[in-house]
Amino acid sequence: MKSINYPANLLPADGESYYFGRILSEQEEKKFFEILLKEVDWKQDEVIIFGKRIVTKRMTGWYGEKEFEYTYSKITRKAKIWTPELVELKNLVEEKTGLKFNSCLLNLYHTGEEGMSWHSDAEAELGKQPAIASVSLGAQRRFVLKHKSSGEKIELQLEPGSLLLMAGETQKYWLHRLPKSKKIKEPRINLTFRNIKK
């Protein structure tokens, strides 16, 4: 994985997370944001919490090279086939990371009042040491990682047009979240490129 010149690992132990900063120009970032906002088949996200089906304000889109089925939060979704813009972004992420991805889960947060609570992406379909490459478009948001045992936290600001890669044993030992913020009024699109194991 180190054949490409990676930035420093953000994590002190038990995993690998790399923040590449901006990989898109301001113009490119705005272009992709506007196209994806209009063209992705956005659906309200559903999760099951304590046996109750909750519909979230956050919206999601699920795309891939095949109609992969992916189950998270006890809800199963079937992927739509890549759009040209998603293929373009996937190719850029693969060039930057030296890794291959076959699917992408997109999240749309309308304002800072929508976020994600502590979780890890440890679904069986992703395999034992999943690599997840996260591209941020739109509003800058705070992102936090927390070690499952020690509680140690790592915080960073995800800039528009930036790339974050979580790999190795990160999902096994660390949780992550996107905290809410009433100060942020602008939307954010987050693309999480992944590999669904056949």
Steps between C-alpha positions, in 0.01 A plus 500: 500500500800732552615495136328839469629793705240513778462783754576419865272250675255693721461208744754428775422123495257229388421623152589727210327824405644750256380851421611607151341846521350649185526282190256713295533864399232738625344503152501118471355459848211739425431326167480152654290626792239659272479200265475239778245705692272491193574162347551252785191294583482635856282313749429572864714270711330243720649340809363257755569608859371288788269322257345822365540615140621862501506718186786749517519849346836404352465352151708230335583358159656159433693434176742240367635305205224241559166497681672411828283444803629667815352470848570761768288604797292187422378648170599338166550711188575414137758712316428701188762494223775767503430841345779657286581751778531226761735304271710816455526552877565128560788505250652804673471338845657178367787701350561681831479190721626219274191300602200372302135563592185341357225697677413831665257596775416871480358708786323834461487721811273799432645712787727459800197389702529162328792278597605144582535350847789275610533188282748287311458365146550135587230329292582148379473603132806727543738225620731496803721802427291730281648803329250785483587815305289802591470803269335816638308752288318813618513621859812440710418274795673375814581126509600304812657157551488333843689189614255233620710404805700806607248765397781705340363742239642635176321800345535663161319738267393340170547772239291516180673296228705302753576128536521292820598132489425260788670163459669208678339426837340844542141368492586227752652728764360848429157665481434816298231764485397823330388734782202729449545877490223763496747752356526318165214588266643361174462142368777241479534193280728223622603218264632186669668272248516137614553144385211259530646149516348277234 
